[in-house]
Amino acid sequence: MAPALPSLPDDARLVELRVEHMCFRSRRRLAPGTMLDFALVMEGRPWAVRAPVVDCLVRKERGESFYEMRVSLEELPQADRHLITLFIEKGRGAPKLAPVSR
């Protein structure tokens, strides 16, 4: 049995969504190279994603530290990347992150 992948931090907030990557913010750090299971919610529909964290930056705001993780979407199937492109081009609604239902 394969080990479970790390889950999305409970406080994860989407910062940026692009076809090639997405960034989220959390108080919990995930190291670069970590494979992450999460759901990207676009137009109210969750879409399961498994992708690697490629960068982790520390940001300080009002004395608190936050981590901004960049997740690569470049290895996703072309059809999935096309859906992200369509969502971004429409410009309707705001995407969200959610844990994957297990």
DSSP file (Angstrom, degrees, kcal/mol; ACC not computed):
  #  RESIDUE AA STRUCTURE BP1 BP2  ACC     N-H-->O    O-->H-N    N-H-->O    O-->H-N    TCO  KAPPA ALPHA  PHI   PSI    X-CA   Y-CA   Z-CA
    1    1 A M              0   0    0      0, 0.0     3,-0.1     0, 0.0     0, 0.0   0.000 360.0 360.0 360.0 131.7    0.0    0.0    0.0
    2    2 A A        -     0   0    0      1,-0.1     3,-0.1     3,-0.0     2,-0.0  -0.462 360.0-104.0 -73.5 144.0    1.4    3.4   -1.0
    3    3 A P        -     0   0    0      0, 0.0     2,-0.1     0, 0.0    -1,-0.1  -0.356  41.8 -99.3 -67.0 149.7    1.8    6.0    1.8
    4    4 A A        -     0   0    0      1,-0.1     3,-0.1    -3,-0.1     0, 0.0  -0.421  37.2-120.8 -68.2 142.0   -0.8    8.7    2.0
    5    5 A L        -     0   0    0      1,-0.1    31,-0.1    -2,-0.1    -1,-0.1  -0.490  39.7 -85.8 -78.9 154.2    0.3   12.0    0.5
    6    6 A P        -     0   0    0      0, 0.0    31,-1.6     0, 0.0     2,-0.2  -0.289  47.7-126.5 -58.1 143.2    0.3   15.1    2.6
    7    7 A S  B     -a   37   0A   0     29,-0.1    31,-0.1     1,-0.1     3,-0.1  -0.509  30.1 -88.1 -89.2 162.1   -3.0   16.8    2.8
    8    8 A L        -     0   0    0     29,-0.6    -1,-0.1    -2,-0.2    30,-0.0  -0.474  53.5-102.4 -64.5 132.8   -3.6   20.5    2.1
    9    9 A P    >   -     0   0    0      0, 0.0     3,-1.8     0, 0.0    -1,-0.1  -0.293  26.8-122.1 -57.5 144.2   -3.1   22.6    5.3
   10   10 A D  T 3  S+     0   0    0      1,-0.3    -2,-0.1    -3,-0.1    16,-0.0   0.801 111.6  47.2 -58.7 -30.8   -6.5   23.6    6.9
   11   11 A D  T 3  S+     0   0    0      2,-0.1    -1,-0.3    17,-0.0    14,-0.1   0.244  80.1 141.0 -97.6  14.3   -5.6   27.3    6.6
   12   12 A A    <   -     0   0    0     -3,-1.8     2,-0.4    14,-0.1    85,-0.2  -0.339  28.6-172.4 -62.3 131.4   -4.5   27.1    2.9
   13   13 A R  E     -D   25   0B   0     12,-2.0    12,-2.5    83,-0.1     2,-0.2  -0.996  25.7-119.1-128.3 127.4   -5.6   30.2    0.9
   14   14 A L  E     +D   24   0B   0     -2,-0.4    10,-0.3    10,-0.2     3,-0.1  -0.447  32.0 173.6 -66.2 131.4   -5.1   30.4   -2.8
   15   15 A V  E     +     0   0B   0      8,-3.2     2,-0.3     1,-0.4     9,-0.2   0.752  64.9   2.4-105.2 -40.0   -2.9   33.4   -3.8
   16   16 A E  E     -D   23   0B   0      7,-1.6     7,-2.5     2,-0.0     2,-0.4  -0.993  53.1-162.2-154.5 140.3   -2.5   32.8   -7.6
   17   17 A L  E     +D   22   0B   0     -2,-0.3     2,-0.3     5,-0.2     5,-0.2  -0.985  21.8 157.6-127.9 121.8   -3.7   30.4  -10.3
   18   18 A R        -     0   0    0      3,-2.7    67,-0.1    -2,-0.4    -2,-0.0  -0.871  52.8-106.8-131.0 166.2   -1.9   30.2  -13.6
   19   19 A V  S    S+     0   0    0     -2,-0.3    65,-0.1     1,-0.2    66,-0.1   0.880 119.9  40.8 -62.7 -37.3   -1.8   27.4  -16.1
   20   20 A E  S    S-     0   0    0      1,-0.2    53,-2.7    52,-0.1    54,-0.8   0.714 128.5  -7.5 -88.0 -21.0    1.8   26.4  -15.2
   21   21 A H  E     - E   0  72B   0     51,-0.3    -3,-2.7    52,-0.2     2,-0.3  -0.988  52.1-144.1-162.1 167.1    1.5   26.8  -11.4
   22   22 A M  E     -DE  17  71B   0     49,-2.1    49,-3.3    -2,-0.3     2,-0.4  -0.974  13.6-149.2-135.5 154.5   -0.5   27.9   -8.5
   23   23 A C  E     -DE  16  70B   0     -7,-2.5    -8,-3.2    -2,-0.3    -7,-1.6  -0.962  14.6-180.0-123.1 140.7    0.5   29.5   -5.2
   24   24 A F  E     -DE  14  69B   0     45,-2.3    45,-2.6    -2,-0.4     2,-0.4  -0.955  18.1-135.1-136.7 161.1   -1.1   29.2   -1.8
   25   25 A R  E     +DE  13  68B   0    -12,-2.5   -12,-2.0    -2,-0.3     2,-0.3  -0.893  30.7 152.2-117.3 142.1   -0.4   30.6    1.6
   26   26 A S  E     - E   0  67B   0     41,-2.3    41,-3.5    -2,-0.4   -14,-0.1  -0.978  50.4-125.7-158.1 163.0   -0.5   28.7    5.0
   27   27 A R  S    S+     0   0    0     -2,-0.3     2,-0.5    39,-0.2    41,-0.1   0.602  95.6  79.5 -85.6 -14.4    1.1   28.8    8.4
   28   28 A R  S    S-     0   0    0     39,-0.1     2,-0.3    -3,-0.0    39,-0.1  -0.828  80.0-136.3 -97.0 129.9    2.2   25.2    7.8
   29   29 A R        -     0   0    0     -2,-0.5     2,-0.5    27,-0.0    -2,-0.1  -0.666  14.4-167.0 -88.4 136.0    5.3   24.7    5.7
   30   30 A L        -     0   0    0     -2,-0.3     3,-0.1     4,-0.0     6,-0.0  -0.995  25.7-124.6-118.5 126.9    5.5   22.0    3.0
   31   31 A A    >   -     0   0    0     -2,-0.5     3,-1.9     1,-0.1    22,-0.3  -0.343  31.6 -94.0 -71.2 146.7    9.0   21.4    1.8
   32   32 A P  T 3  S+     0   0    0      0, 0.0    22,-0.2     0, 0.0    -1,-0.1  -0.332 114.4  37.8 -55.5 140.6    9.9   21.7   -1.9
   33   33 A G  T 3  S+     0   0    0     20,-3.6     2,-0.3     1,-0.3    21,-0.1   0.198  83.1 133.4  96.8 -13.9    9.6   18.2   -3.6
   34   34 A T    <   -     0   0    0     -3,-1.9    19,-2.6    19,-0.2     2,-0.4  -0.547  53.7-136.9 -71.1 126.3    6.5   17.3   -1.5
   35   35 A M  E     - B   0  52A   0     -2,-0.3     2,-0.4    17,-0.2    -1,-0.0  -0.703  25.5-159.8 -80.9 137.1    3.8   15.7   -3.6
   36   36 A L  E     - B   0  51A   0     15,-2.5    15,-2.0    -2,-0.4     2,-0.5  -0.968  15.1-152.1-127.4 133.3    0.4   17.2   -2.5
   37   37 A D  E     +aB   7  50A   0    -31,-1.6   -29,-0.6    -2,-0.4    63,-0.4  -0.903  38.0 137.0 -99.0 128.4   -3.1   15.9   -2.9
   38   38 A F  E     - B   0  49A   0     11,-2.3    11,-3.1    -2,-0.5     2,-0.5  -0.962  47.9-113.2-158.1 171.6   -5.8   18.7   -3.0
   39   39 A A  E     -CB  98  48A   0     59,-3.2    59,-2.1    -2,-0.3     2,-0.6  -0.965  16.6-151.2-115.7 131.4   -8.9   19.8   -4.8
   40   40 A L  E     -CB  97  47A   0      7,-2.5     7,-1.3    -2,-0.5     2,-0.7  -0.907  16.6-150.1 -97.7 119.3   -9.0   22.9   -7.0
   41   41 A V  E     +CB  96  46A   0     55,-3.0    55,-1.8    -2,-0.6     2,-0.5  -0.824  21.1 173.3 -99.2 113.5  -12.5   24.2   -6.9
   42   42 A M  E >  S- B   0  45A   0      3,-2.1     3,-1.8    -2,-0.7    51,-0.1  -0.984  71.4  -9.3-123.1 127.2  -13.5   26.0  -10.1
   43   43 A E  T 3  S-     0   0    0     -2,-0.5    -1,-0.2     1,-0.3    50,-0.1   0.862 130.3 -56.2  52.4  40.1  -17.1   27.2  -10.6
   44   44 A G  T 3  S+     0   0    0      1,-0.2    -1,-0.3    -3,-0.1    -3,-0.1   0.440 114.3 114.2  79.1   0.6  -18.2   25.3   -7.5
   45   45 A R  E <   -B   42   0A   0     -3,-1.8    -3,-2.1     2,-0.0     2,-0.2  -0.912  61.1-136.6-110.5 121.9  -16.8   21.9   -8.8
   46   46 A P  E     -B   41   0A   0      0, 0.0     2,-0.5     0, 0.0    -5,-0.2  -0.547  16.9-166.5 -75.5 139.4  -13.9   20.2   -7.0
   47   47 A W  E     -B   40   0A   0     -7,-1.3    -7,-2.5    -2,-0.2     2,-0.1  -0.978  20.5-127.3-129.1 115.5  -11.2   18.8   -9.3
   48   48 A A  E     -B   39   0A   0     -2,-0.5     2,-0.4    -9,-0.2    -9,-0.2  -0.402  31.1-176.9 -68.9 133.2   -8.7   16.4   -7.7
   49   49 A V  E     -B   38   0A   0    -11,-3.1   -11,-2.3    -2,-0.1     2,-0.4  -0.982  19.8-168.0-132.6 141.5   -5.1   17.3   -8.3
   50   50 A R  E     +B   37   0A   0     -2,-0.4   -13,-0.2   -13,-0.2   -15,-0.1  -0.975  33.0 144.8-126.6 115.7   -1.8   15.6   -7.3
   51   51 A A  E     -B   36   0A   0    -15,-2.0   -15,-2.5    -2,-0.4     2,-0.2  -0.980  44.4-102.2-151.9 157.0    1.2   17.9   -7.9
   52   52 A P  E     -B   35   0A   0      0, 0.0    20,-2.1     0, 0.0     2,-0.5  -0.577  24.7-124.0 -87.9 145.2    4.6   18.8   -6.4
   53   53 A V  E     +F   71   0B   0    -19,-2.6   -20,-3.6   -22,-0.3    18,-0.3  -0.741  31.3 177.0 -76.7 127.3    5.5   21.8   -4.2
   54   54 A V  E     +     0   0B   0     16,-3.4     2,-0.3    -2,-0.5    17,-0.2   0.690  59.8  20.3-108.9 -24.5    8.4   23.5   -6.1
   55   55 A D  E     -F   70   0B   0     15,-1.4    15,-2.3   -24,-0.1     2,-0.4  -0.991  53.3-167.8-144.1 150.7    9.1   26.5   -3.9
   56   56 A C  E     -F   69   0B   0     -2,-0.3     2,-0.3    13,-0.2    13,-0.2  -0.934  12.3-176.3-141.0 116.9    8.4   27.7   -0.4
   57   57 A L  E     -F   68   0B   0     11,-2.6    11,-2.9    -2,-0.4     2,-0.5  -0.867  21.3-132.0-112.8 146.2    8.9   31.3    0.6
   58   58 A V  E     -F   67   0B   0     -2,-0.3     2,-0.4     9,-0.2     9,-0.2  -0.846  24.1-173.3 -97.2 130.7    8.5   32.8    4.1
   59   59 A R  E     -F   66   0B   0      7,-3.3     7,-3.1    -2,-0.5     2,-0.5  -0.958  10.3-151.1-121.1 141.9    6.5   36.0    4.3
   60   60 A K  E     +F   65   0B   0     -2,-0.4     2,-0.4     5,-0.2     5,-0.2  -0.956  17.2 172.7-115.7 130.9    6.1   38.2    7.5
   61   61 A E  E >  S-F   64   0B   0      3,-2.6     3,-2.4    -2,-0.5    -2,-0.0  -0.986  71.4 -17.7-137.0 125.5    3.0   40.2    8.1
   62   62 A R  T 3  S-     0   0    0     -2,-0.4     3,-0.1     1,-0.3    -1,-0.1   0.858 128.7 -50.4  48.3  42.2    2.3   42.1   11.3
   63   63 A G  T 3  S+     0   0    0      1,-0.2     2,-0.4     0, 0.0    -1,-0.3   0.431 116.1 111.7  81.7  -1.7    4.9   40.0   13.2
   64   64 A E  E <   - F   0  61B   0     -3,-2.4    -3,-2.6     2,-0.0     2,-0.4  -0.832  61.0-133.6-107.2 145.6    3.5   36.6   12.0
   65   65 A S  E     + F   0  60B   0     -2,-0.4     2,-0.3    -5,-0.2    -5,-0.2  -0.807  23.7 179.6 -97.3 136.6    5.2   34.2    9.6
   66   66 A F  E     - F   0  59B   0     -7,-3.1    -7,-3.3    -2,-0.4     2,-0.5  -0.941  20.1-135.3-127.8 152.8    3.3   32.7    6.6
   67   67 A Y  E     -EF  26  58B   0    -41,-3.5   -41,-2.3    -2,-0.3     2,-0.6  -0.921   8.5-157.4-109.2 135.3    4.6   30.3    4.0
   68   68 A E  E     -EF  25  57B   0    -11,-2.9   -11,-2.6    -2,-0.5     2,-0.4  -0.958  14.2-165.6-110.6 116.6    3.8   30.8    0.3
   69   69 A M  E     -EF  24  56B   0    -45,-2.6   -45,-2.3    -2,-0.6     2,-0.5  -0.848   9.1-151.3-104.3 135.2    4.1   27.5   -1.6
   70   70 A R  E     -EF  23  55B   0    -15,-2.3   -16,-3.4    -2,-0.4   -15,-1.4  -0.920  11.6-161.2-104.9 129.4    4.2   27.3   -5.3
   71   71 A V  E     -EF  22  53B   0    -49,-3.3   -49,-2.1    -2,-0.5     2,-0.3  -0.934  16.4-128.2-112.9 128.0    2.9   24.1   -6.8
   72   72 A S  E     +E   21   0B   0    -20,-2.1   -51,-0.3    -2,-0.5     3,-0.1  -0.583  24.5 177.9 -77.8 132.6    3.8   23.1  -10.3
   73   73 A L    >   +     0   0    0    -53,-2.7     3,-1.3    -2,-0.3   -52,-0.2   0.261  56.9 100.7-110.2   7.5    0.9   22.2  -12.7
   74   74 A E  T 3  S+     0   0    0    -54,-0.8    -1,-0.1     1,-0.3   -53,-0.1   0.753  77.5  53.8 -68.0 -25.5    3.1   21.6  -15.7
   75   75 A E  T 3  S+     0   0    0    -55,-0.1    -1,-0.3    -3,-0.1     3,-0.1   0.445  83.3 111.4 -90.4   0.4    3.0   17.8  -15.4
   76   76 A L  S <  S-     0   0    0     -3,-1.3     5,-0.1     1,-0.1    -3,-0.0  -0.348  84.4 -85.1 -68.4 154.7   -0.8   17.6  -15.3
   77   77 A P    >>  -     0   0    0      0, 0.0     4,-2.1     0, 0.0     3,-0.5  -0.265  38.4-115.0 -57.6 148.4   -2.5   16.0  -18.4
   78   78 A Q  H 3> S+     0   0    0      1,-0.2     4,-2.1     2,-0.2     5,-0.1   0.853 115.6  56.9 -55.2 -38.7   -3.1   18.4  -21.2
   79   79 A A  H 3> S+     0   0    0      1,-0.2     4,-1.7     2,-0.2    -1,-0.2   0.895 107.5  48.1 -62.3 -40.0   -6.9   18.1  -20.9
   80   80 A D  H <> S+     0   0    0     -3,-0.5     4,-1.8     1,-0.2    -2,-0.2   0.905 111.1  49.6 -67.0 -41.8   -6.6   19.2  -17.2
   81   81 A R  H  X S+     0   0    0     -4,-2.1     4,-2.3     1,-0.2    -1,-0.2   0.850 107.2  56.3 -65.7 -32.7   -4.4   22.2  -18.1
   82   82 A H  H  X S+     0   0    0     -4,-2.1     4,-2.6    -5,-0.2    -1,-0.2   0.902 104.5  52.3 -64.8 -40.6   -6.9   23.1  -20.8
   83   83 A L  H  X S+     0   0    0     -4,-1.7     4,-2.3     2,-0.2    -2,-0.2   0.906 109.4  49.3 -61.2 -41.4   -9.7   23.3  -18.2
   84   84 A I  H  X S+     0   0    0     -4,-1.8     4,-2.6     2,-0.2    -2,-0.2   0.924 110.1  51.6 -63.3 -43.3   -7.6   25.6  -16.1
   85   85 A T  H  X S+     0   0    0     -4,-2.3     4,-2.7     1,-0.2    -2,-0.2   0.928 110.2  48.5 -58.4 -46.7   -7.0   27.8  -19.1
   86   86 A L  H  X S+     0   0    0     -4,-2.6     4,-2.1     1,-0.2    -1,-0.2   0.912 111.4  50.1 -61.1 -43.0  -10.7   28.0  -19.9
   87   87 A F  H  X>S+     0   0    0     -4,-2.3     4,-1.5     1,-0.2     5,-0.5   0.935 112.7  46.3 -61.2 -46.7  -11.5   28.9  -16.3
   88   88 A I  H  <5S+     0   0    0     -4,-2.6    -2,-0.2     1,-0.2    -1,-0.2   0.912 112.1  50.9 -63.1 -43.0   -8.8   31.7  -16.2
   89   89 A E  H  <5S+     0   0    0     -4,-2.7    -1,-0.2     1,-0.2    -2,-0.2   0.853 105.3  56.3 -65.5 -35.0   -9.9   33.1  -19.6
   90   90 A K  H  <5S-     0   0    0     -4,-2.1    -1,-0.2    -5,-0.2    -2,-0.2   0.893  88.1-157.1 -63.0 -39.2  -13.6   33.2  -18.5
   91   91 A G  T  <5 +     0   0    0     -4,-1.5     2,-0.5     1,-0.2    -3,-0.1   0.714  43.3 133.7  69.3  20.7  -12.7   35.4  -15.6
   92   92 A R      < -     0   0    0     -5,-0.5    -1,-0.2     2,-0.0   -49,-0.2  -0.878  56.7  -5.9-106.9 135.3  -15.8   34.4  -13.6
   93   93 A G  S    S-     0   0    0     -2,-0.5    -2,-0.0    -3,-0.1   -51,-0.0   0.104  80.4 -87.4  76.1 168.5  -15.7   33.4  -10.0
   94   94 A A        -     0   0    0     -3,-0.0   -51,-0.1     0, 0.0    -1,-0.1  -0.966  36.0-127.3-117.8 127.9  -12.8   32.8   -7.8
   95   95 A P        -     0   0    0      0, 0.0     2,-0.3     0, 0.0   -53,-0.2  -0.347  28.4-166.2 -69.0 156.2  -11.1   29.5   -7.5
   96   96 A K  E     -C   41   0A   0    -55,-1.8   -55,-3.0   -83,-0.1     2,-0.3  -0.893  16.1-123.7-136.5 165.7  -10.6   27.9   -4.1
   97   97 A L  E     +C   40   0A   0     -2,-0.3   -57,-0.2   -57,-0.2   -83,-0.1  -0.867  28.9 172.4-110.2 148.4   -8.6   25.1   -2.6
   98   98 A A  E     -C   39   0A   0    -59,-2.1   -59,-3.2    -2,-0.3   -90,-0.1  -0.987  36.5 -99.1-148.8 153.4  -10.1   22.2   -0.6
   99   99 A P        -     0   0    0      0, 0.0     2,-0.3     0, 0.0   -61,-0.2  -0.389  47.0-102.2 -68.3 154.9   -8.8   19.0    0.9
  100  100 A V        -     0   0    0    -63,-0.4     2,-0.3   -51,-0.1   -63,-0.1  -0.628  35.8-117.2 -78.0 134.2   -9.4   15.8   -1.2
  101  101 A S              0   0    0     -2,-0.3    -1,-0.1     1,-0.1   -63,-0.0  -0.566 360.0 360.0 -71.5 130.4  -12.3   13.7    0.1
  102  102 A R              0   0    0     -2,-0.3    -1,-0.1    -3,-0.0    -2,-0.0   0.369 360.0 360.0-118.6 360.0  -11.0   10.3    1.2
